[in-house]
Amino acid sequence: MFALVVRFELVDEHAAQAFDALLAEALPHISAEPGTLLYLAHTVEDAPLSRIFYELYENRDAHRKHESYDHTSRFLAEKDQYLTGFRVEFLDEPTGKGLPQLS
């Protein structure tokens, strides 16, 4: 498996609404991607201009494929106009409760 966490910092409330709308357009397509096991977007308590994504893929190739889809490319191309910054953290192999079973 391959996992990452991304924290986005948004410019203002207007940017947050536009960012959330952009994400809402992409999410149905991301949910249908083979190889994308989890793709969770969170607002942050006490930080209304922050968003955190948790992404879990079957492997690195599935992540690369995710980034090649038109819906992801559009999100990646348009997101920066709404941000003051973002941070991506690639994670080691996950352990714990509730991990998807791969066949």
Secondary structure as the mmCIF struct_conf table of DSSP 4:
data_model
#
loop_
_struct_conf.conf_type_id
_struct_conf.id
_struct_conf.beg_label_comp_id
_struct_conf.beg_label_asym_id
_struct_conf.beg_label_seq_id
_struct_conf.end_label_comp_id
_struct_conf.end_label_asym_id
_struct_conf.end_label_seq_id
STRN STRN1 PHE A 2 LEU A 10
BEND BEND1 VAL A 11 ASP A 12
HELX_RH_AL_P HELX_RH_AL_P1 GLU A 13 SER A 31
TURN_TY1_P TURN_TY1_P1 ALA A 32 ALA A 32
TURN_TY1_P TURN_TY1_P2 PRO A 34 GLY A 35
STRN STRN2 THR A 36 VAL A 44
TURN_TY1_P TURN_TY1_P3 GLU A 45 ASP A 46
STRN STRN3 ALA A 47 TYR A 57
BEND BEND2 GLU A 58 ASN A 59
HELX_RH_AL_P HELX_RH_AL_P2 ARG A 60 SER A 68
BEND BEND3 TYR A 69 TYR A 69
HELX_RH_AL_P HELX_RH_AL_P3 ASP A 70 GLU A 78
HELX_RH_3T_P HELX_RH_3T_P1 LYS A 79 TYR A 82
STRN STRN4 LEU A 83 LEU A 91
HELX_LH_PP_P HELX_LH_PP_P1 ASP A 92 PRO A 94
BEND BEND4 GLY A 96 GLY A 96
TURN_TY1_P TURN_TY1_P4 LYS A 97 GLY A 98
HELX_LH_PP_P HELX_LH_PP_P2 LEU A 99 LEU A 102
#
